[in-house]
Amino acid sequence: QVQLVESGGGLVQAGGSLRLSCAASGRTFSSYAMGWFRQAPGKEREFVAAISWGGGNTLYADSVKGRFTISRDSAKNTVYLQMNSLKPEDTAVYYCAQAKSGTIPTIRANMDYWGKGTLVTVSS
């Protein structure tokens, strides 16, 4: 029903910036929150940031707080992740996901739909 397509990944030097986009299509509702997760080689998929679709509330993992900013463009039905001061530790495949209605979008089990991911590589 819902399709999420990430874009904007690539190779960037440490200290640089990158903006990821997540375009949503299909059956979406304004009450659904969206989240960004990432998975590095040998690691579990972890929460990065989340935003309420109908409001402006945001949440961030401690590891990215102050460096990453999640936002949305309702007209384009798109969620963004602005990543600044990137570190090699940020290297991972980044996924956007839509949360189940009424659930907290920081837990993998609460997410109903996932994009295919976009690779971010930060070189030192």
C-alpha positions in Angstrom: 0.0 0.0 0.0 2.7 2.4 1.0 6.0 2.8 -0.9 9.0 4.7 0.4 11.9 5.6 -1.8 15.1 7.0 -0.3 17.6 9.0 -2.3 20.6 11.3 -1.7 23.2 8.8 -0.4 26.7 8.8 -1.5 30.4 9.3 -0.6 31.3 12.3 1.5 34.4 13.3 3.5 34.3 13.5 7.3 33.0 16.9 8.4 30.9 17.2 5.2 27.2 17.3 4.8 24.6 15.3 3.0 20.8 15.4 2.7 18.7 12.3 2.3 15.2 12.3 0.9 12.3 9.9 1.5 9.5 10.1 -1.0 6.2 8.5 0.1 3.5 7.3 -2.2 0.4 5.1 -1.8 -1.9 5.1 1.1 -0.5 7.5 3.7 -2.1 9.4 6.5 -1.1 12.6 8.2 -1.2 10.9 11.6 1.6 8.6 10.7 5.0 9.4 12.1 8.1 8.8 10.0 11.5 7.7 11.1 15.1 7.2 9.8 17.1 4.2 10.7 20.5 3.0 9.7 22.4 -0.2 9.6 26.2 -0.6 9.4 28.0 -3.8 8.5 27.8 -6.3 11.4 25.5 -4.0 13.4 21.8 -4.1 14.1 19.5 -1.6 12.4 19.3 1.4 14.8 17.1 4.4 15.2 18.4 7.7 13.9 15.6 10.3 13.9 11.8 10.6 13.7 9.2 13.2 13.0 5.4 13.4 13.4 3.8 13.7 10.0 0.9 15.8 11.2 3.0 17.9 13.6 6.4 19.3 14.2 7.7 17.0 16.9 11.1 15.4 16.4 13.2 12.8 18.1 16.9 12.0 17.6 19.3 9.3 18.7 22.0 10.7 21.0 24.7 9.8 18.5 23.3 12.2 15.9 21.8 14.9 18.1 23.0 18.3 17.2 24.4 17.1 13.8 21.3 15.7 12.0 18.0 17.4 11.4 14.8 15.6 10.2 12.1 17.6 8.4 9.2 17.2 6.0 7.6 18.9 3.0 3.9 18.0 3.1 3.3 19.4 -0.4 5.9 16.9 -1.8 5.0 14.1 0.7 8.7 13.9 1.4 10.8 13.5 4.6 14.4 14.7 4.7 17.4 14.0 6.8 20.0 16.7 6.8 23.3 15.3 8.0 26.0 17.7 9.0 29.5 17.2 10.5 29.5 13.7 9.3 31.8 11.1 10.9 33.1 7.8 9.6 30.9 6.1 12.2 27.9 7.4 10.3 28.7 5.1 7.4 25.7 2.9 6.9 22.7 2.1 4.8 20.0 4.6 5.8 16.3 3.5 5.7 13.2 5.6 6.1 10.1 4.0 7.5 6.5 4.7 8.4 5.3 4.0 11.9 2.1 2.1 12.7 -0.6 4.6 13.7 -0.4 5.8 17.2 3.0 4.1 17.9 6.4 5.6 18.8 8.6 5.7 15.7 11.9 4.9 17.4 11.4 1.2 17.6 11.9 -1.1 14.6 8.9 -3.3 15.5 6.6 -0.2 15.4 7.4 0.5 11.8 5.0 -0.8 9.1 6.7 0.1 5.9 10.3 0.4 4.9 12.2 1.9 2.0 15.0 -0.1 0.3 17.7 2.1 1.8 20.4 4.4 0.5 24.1 4.0 1.2 26.0 6.7 3.0 29.8 6.4 3.1 31.9 8.8 5.1 35.6 8.8 4.4 38.3 9.9 6.8 
